[in-house]
Amino acid sequence: MVRYFFPVFAILIAFTVLGCGSVTKSIMAKQDWSENYALAEEVEATSPLMVDGDLSTMAETQAPTEARGRGSTEFTEAVVKLPERKSIRRIVLHTPNMETFSVYAATDDGDTWKPLEEVKNNSEKMVDISVSAVTDKIRIRVRKTSDDERQAGGRRRGGRMTHAKGKIKEIEIYGLVEAHASESDVGQGEAAGVPGVPGVPGATAQKAAEKPKVPAAVLSLESPQSTYAAAGPVPLKVNLAIGPDDLVVLADSVSDEMLCVKLLVKNAAGEAIPCSKSAPKLANPRPYRGTGREVMVRNARTLDANSVVTLDIPNLLEYYPITEPGNYTVQFDMQLDVHDDFVGSAQTQIADRERTIRDISSKSNYSQTERASLIQGLREEVEELKKRKSKKYLVVGRRGEPLELASNVLELAIQ
């Protein structure tokens, strides 16, 4: 199965209005990756260009050592050897032509290989693979590329396949690093049963206190009075109170025009009164280039934690034709899509700076002091970008998790 990597970018997302609109919740579980092991000193590879930290260079896979000199083979390979054994959890391959290939890790004896992942029918230029191995050698064995050619003739039906070498711009290898605890976390981390937070050596394990669940959002309706003349106007106010986490939503889904047509209005008999205006269409998808390739996206909007989104409807009768006097109820009963993946300008800028850091680390035309100063400055920029709220986009074609929201039922008398 092919796995796709989007720098914190994060992923984004198709947005479908279900019932009464769509809102998405950002549940950003931070993953702390190590430095790219492939850029360490004394790393050996089939070609140094595969591990030079420069995506503008290109290398090719080679026939296995034991098969060299025998002509073409059914596969070629690339090997990366680290200076020491590492716990490896992620491998990122930048390749313009590799379609079917397998990834292996050297076993403890160094003479055999353990299969980690097989990728088939890949069409991406960057492939992100989750693995689990402790090793000092990784092998990528390529069986099919987009440059393979079938030659007519020969004994085989359809001719003979000529296998091209795999092209590799870069191989990145990562492990995991432990999250650092603040002083307030001491004694409440792993000793307290909280994964990823170190505890105090010798501390007694105890169950962490469960935090009370807080609604992701609360929807409410209000009106200045409960009785109105049939001629109107009938003013309403919609309040969407955001919980302790930011909600990343499709901008169209929380527009005034969209929310106005999503009310559920019923007469005393329970019959729904349809909205007299059509729901606005979602914005047309457009390409966003920020992950090394173009993806189709729609604009997103971040609803800040602990904030309130308010919509004032001057006259309910402009949207819902109430022509008969009587008692009516108004409610929002909404199913929203909750998303935890998006792409955006900050993620793109972070990826650019991390790529520059790799470039500087791999170049020899800097002194040690210059290299340290440049990298430190870039890392500070990355941290600032992580704090900054920037434009976000949701990728078309990807659904989120449903979130049910229902407001209070507002009772109105029309005379």
C-alpha positions in Angstrom: 0.0 0.0 0.0 1.3 3.4 -0.9 1.5 5.9 1.8 1.6 9.6 1.1 3.4 12.2 3.0 2.3 15.9 3.3 4.6 18.1 5.3 2.7 19.6 7.9 0.9 19.6 5.6 -0.7 18.1 6.7 -2.9 17.0 5.5 -6.2 18.5 3.9 -9.5 17.7 3.0 -12.8 17.4 1.1 -15.6 19.1 2.8 -19.2 18.0 2.5 -22.1 19.8 4.2 -24.2 17.1 5.9 -27.6 18.1 7.1 -26.8 21.5 8.5 -23.3 22.4 7.4 -19.7 21.3 8.3 -17.2 22.2 10.9 -13.9 20.6 11.5 -11.9 20.1 14.7 -8.2 20.3 14.7 -6.8 17.4 16.7 -3.2 17.9 16.0 -1.2 15.0 17.5 2.4 16.1 17.3 4.9 13.6 16.1 8.5 14.2 17.3 10.8 12.8 14.6 14.5 12.6 15.0 17.0 14.3 12.7 17.4 12.7 9.3 19.8 9.8 10.1 20.8 9.7 6.4 22.6 13.0 6.7 24.8 12.0 9.6 28.6 11.8 9.1 30.1 8.5 7.9 26.8 7.4 6.2 27.5 5.2 3.2 25.1 4.7 0.2 25.0 3.2 -3.2 25.5 6.8 -4.4 26.4 9.8 -2.2 23.8 11.8 -4.1 21.0 9.8 -2.5 21.9 11.2 1.0 23.3 14.6 0.3 20.2 16.5 1.4 19.9 18.1 -2.0 16.7 17.4 -4.0 18.3 18.9 -7.1 20.7 16.0 -7.4 19.8 12.6 -8.8 21.2 9.1 -8.4 20.3 5.7 -9.8 19.9 2.3 -8.3 22.3 -0.4 -9.3 22.3 -4.1 -9.9 22.9 -6.2 -6.7 26.6 -6.7 -6.1 26.3 -10.5 -6.7 24.7 -9.9 -10.1 27.0 -7.2 -11.5 28.7 -8.1 -14.7 25.9 -10.5 -15.7 23.9 -8.1 -17.8 20.4 -6.9 -16.9 18.5 -8.2 -13.9 14.8 -8.1 -12.9 15.6 -5.6 -10.2 18.1 -3.0 -9.1 18.7 -1.6 -5.6 20.0 1.1 -3.4 21.6 0.5 0.0 22.1 3.1 2.8 24.5 2.1 5.7 24.4 4.1 8.9 27.5 4.4 11.2 25.5 2.7 14.0 22.3 0.8 14.6 19.2 3.0 14.9 15.6 2.4 15.8 14.0 3.4 12.5 10.3 4.3 12.2 10.0 6.3 9.0 11.6 6.3 5.5 10.9 9.0 2.9 11.8 8.4 -0.7 12.0 11.1 -3.3 11.8 9.4 -6.7 10.6 10.5 -10.2 10.1 7.0 -11.6 9.9 4.1 -9.0 6.6 2.3 -9.2 7.0 -1.1 -7.5 9.7 -1.6 -4.9 10.4 -3.2 -1.6 12.2 -1.9 1.5 14.3 -4.1 3.7 16.3 -3.8 6.9 19.5 -5.7 7.7 19.1 -8.2 10.5 21.4 -8.5 13.5 23.9 -10.8 11.7 24.1 -8.3 8.8 23.9 -11.1 6.3 20.1 -11.4 5.8 17.4 -8.9 5.2 14.0 -8.4 6.8 11.2 -7.1 4.6 9.6 -3.9 6.0 7.3 -2.7 3.2 6.3 -3.4 -0.3 5.0 -0.5 -2.5 3.1 -1.3 -5.7 1.8 1.0 -8.5 3.2 4.1 -7.0 2.7 7.3 -8.9 3.9 9.8 -6.3 7.2 11.6 -6.4 7.6 11.5 -2.7 6.6 8.3 -0.7 6.4 8.3 3.1 6.7 4.9 4.6 6.0 3.9 8.2 8.4 1.1 9.3 9.7 -0.5 12.6 13.2 -1.8 12.7 16.5 -1.6 14.6 19.2 -1.7 12.0 22.2 0.0 10.5 21.4 -0.8 6.8 18.3 -0.1 4.7 17.9 -1.6 1.2 15.4 -0.4 -1.5 14.9 -3.0 -4.2 13.2 -1.7 -7.3 11.2 -4.1 -9.6 9.3 -1.7 -11.8 9.8 1.9 -13.0 7.9 4.2 -15.3 10.9 4.1 -17.6 10.7 0.3 -18.2 10.3 -0.6 -21.9 9.0 -3.7 -23.6 10.9 -4.7 -26.7 9.0 -6.5 -29.5 10.1 -10.0 -30.6 11.9 -12.7 -28.7 10.6 -16.0 -27.4 8.3 -14.4 -24.8 4.8 -13.4 -25.8 4.6 -9.6 -26.1 8.3 -9.2 -26.2 11.0 -8.8 -23.6 10.8 -6.2 -20.8 13.8 -4.0 -20.3 14.0 -2.8 -16.7 15.3 0.7 -16.2 17.2 1.8 -13.1 15.3 3.5 -10.3 16.0 7.2 -9.9 16.4 8.6 -6.4 16.8 12.3 -5.5 16.9 11.6 -1.8 16.5 8.9 0.9 15.5 10.2 4.3 15.6 8.0 7.4 14.0 8.9 10.8 13.4 7.6 14.2 11.3 8.9 17.1 12.5 11.2 19.9 10.9 11.4 23.4 8.8 14.5 24.1 10.4 16.7 26.8 8.4 17.3 30.0 8.1 20.7 31.6 8.8 21.1 35.4 5.0 20.9 36.0 4.9 17.5 34.2 7.4 15.9 36.6 5.8 13.2 38.6 2.8 13.2 36.2 4.3 11.7 33.1 5.0 8.0 32.5 5.1 7.3 36.2 1.5 8.5 36.2 0.6 6.5 33.1 0.8 9.3 30.6 2.5 8.1 27.3 5.2 10.3 25.9 5.9 12.3 29.1 8.9 11.2 31.2 8.3 10.5 34.8 10.6 10.8 37.8 13.0 7.9 38.2 11.8 5.8 41.1 8.4 7.4 41.2 5.4 5.2 42.0 3.1 4.6 39.0 -0.4 5.9 39.5 -3.4 6.4 37.2 -3.6 9.9 35.7 -6.7 11.8 36.6 -9.1 11.9 33.7 -10.0 15.3 32.5 -13.7 16.0 32.1 -14.9 15.9 28.6 -15.7 19.4 27.2 -17.9 19.7 24.1 -16.1 20.6 20.9 -18.7 23.3 20.3 -22.1 24.4 21.6 -24.8 25.8 19.3 -27.5 28.1 20.6 -30.4 30.2 19.3 -31.9 33.4 20.8 -34.4 36.0 19.9 -35.3 39.3 21.7 -38.9 38.2 22.3 -41.1 35.2 21.8 -44.1 36.8 20.0 -44.1 38.6 16.7 -46.5 40.0 14.2 -47.1 38.0 11.0 -45.6 40.9 9.0 -42.3 40.6 10.9 -39.5 41.2 11.2 -38.5 38.1 13.3 -34.9 38.6 14.4 -32.7 35.7 15.4 -29.2 35.3 16.7 -27.1 32.1 16.2 -24.2 31.5 18.6 -21.5 28.9 18.0 -19.4 28.7 21.1 -16.1 26.9 20.4 -14.6 24.6 23.0 -11.0 24.3 24.3 -9.6 23.3 20.9 -9.4 25.2 17.6 -11.8 24.1 14.9 -10.5 24.1 11.3 -13.5 24.4 9.0 -14.3 24.9 5.4 -14.8 28.6 5.1 -18.0 28.2 3.0 -19.6 26.0 5.7 -19.7 28.7 8.3 -20.5 31.6 6.0 -23.6 33.7 6.9 -25.2 32.7 3.6 -24.8 29.0 4.4 -25.9 29.1 8.1 -29.0 31.1 7.2 -30.5 28.3 5.1 -29.7 25.5 7.5 -32.3 26.2 10.2 -35.0 23.6 11.0 -38.3 25.5 11.2 -41.5 23.6 12.1 -45.2 24.5 12.7 -47.3 23.3 15.6 -48.1 20.1 13.7 -44.4 19.3 13.3 -44.3 20.0 9.6 -41.1 21.5 8.3 -41.2 24.8 6.5 -38.6 24.7 3.7 -36.2 27.5 3.2 -37.1 29.8 0.3 -33.5 30.3 -0.8 -31.2 27.7 -2.2 -28.1 26.7 -0.2 -25.0 28.4 -1.7 -22.6 26.2 -3.6 -19.2 25.3 -2.2 -16.3 27.2 -3.7 -14.7 25.5 -6.7 -11.6 23.5 -5.9 -8.4 25.1 -6.9 -4.8 23.8 -7.0 -2.5 24.5 -4.1 1.2 23.9 -4.6 3.1 23.4 -1.4 3.9 19.8 -1.0 6.0 19.2 -4.0 3.0 18.6 -6.2 -0.4 20.3 -6.8 -3.4 19.2 -4.8 -7.0 20.4 -5.1 -8.1 22.3 -2.1 -10.8 24.6 -0.7 -10.3 27.5 1.6 -10.5 26.7 5.3 -11.2 28.9 8.3 -9.8 28.5 11.9 -12.3 29.1 14.6 -10.3 30.0 17.7 -10.7 28.0 20.9 -12.9 29.5 23.5 -14.4 32.0 21.1 -17.9 32.6 19.9 -19.0 32.8 16.2 -22.2 34.9 16.0 -24.7 35.3 13.2 -27.5 37.8 13.3 -30.5 37.1 11.1 -32.5 40.3 10.8 -35.7 38.6 9.7 -36.4 34.9 9.7 -39.3 35.5 7.4 -36.9 36.4 4.5 -35.7 32.8 4.5 -38.7 30.7 5.8 -42.1 31.8 4.5 -44.4 31.7 7.6 -47.7 32.8 6.2 -50.1 31.5 8.9 -50.4 32.7 12.5 -49.5 30.0 15.0 -46.8 28.5 17.1 -43.5 27.6 15.5 -40.2 26.1 16.6 -36.7 26.9 15.3 -33.6 24.8 15.8 -30.2 24.0 14.3 -29.6 20.2 14.2 -26.3 19.9 12.5 -23.9 17.1 11.5 -20.4 18.5 11.0 -17.3 17.0 9.5 -14.3 17.2 12.0 -10.9 17.2 10.3 -7.4 16.8 11.8 -5.4 17.3 8.6 -4.8 20.3 6.4 -2.2 22.1 4.3 -1.2 25.7 4.5 1.4 28.4 3.9 3.1 28.0 7.3 3.6 24.2 6.7 5.1 25.0 3.4 7.5 27.6 4.8 8.5 25.2 7.6 9.3 22.5 5.0 11.4 25.0 3.0 13.5 25.9 6.0 14.0 22.3 7.1 15.2 21.6 3.5 17.6 24.5 3.8 18.9 23.2 7.1 19.6 19.8 5.4 21.4 21.6 2.6 23.6 23.6 5.0 24.4 20.5 7.0 25.5 18.6 3.9 27.7 21.4 2.4 31.4 21.8 3.2 31.7 25.4 2.2 30.7 26.7 5.7 32.8 26.8 8.8 31.5 25.1 11.8 30.6 28.4 13.4 28.8 29.7 10.3 26.9 26.4 9.9 25.8 26.4 13.6 24.7 30.1 13.4 22.7 29.6 10.1 21.0 26.5 11.4 20.2 28.1 14.7 18.6 31.0 13.0 16.5 28.7 10.7 15.3 26.6 13.6 14.2 29.7 15.4 12.2 30.7 12.3 10.6 27.3 12.3 9.5 27.6 15.9 8.0 31.0 15.2 6.1 29.6 12.1 4.7 26.8 14.2 3.1 29.4 16.5 1.8 31.5 13.7 -1.8 31.2 12.4 -1.7 31.2 8.6 -4.0 30.4 5.7 -5.2 26.9 5.7 -6.7 24.7 3.0 -8.7 21.5 3.0 -7.9 18.8 0.4 -10.7 17.9 -1.9 -11.7 14.2 -1.6 -10.9 13.6 2.0 -13.7 13.3 4.7 -13.4 14.1 8.3 -15.0 12.6 11.4 -18.7 13.5 12.0 -19.6 15.8 14.9 -23.2 16.1 15.9 -24.5 19.5 17.1 -28.0 20.4 18.1 -29.1 23.8 19.4 -31.8 24.6 21.9 -35.4 24.6 20.5 -36.6 28.2 20.2 -40.4 28.6 20.5 -42.0 31.5 18.6 -45.6 32.7 18.3 -46.6 34.4 15.1 -49.8 36.5 15.4 
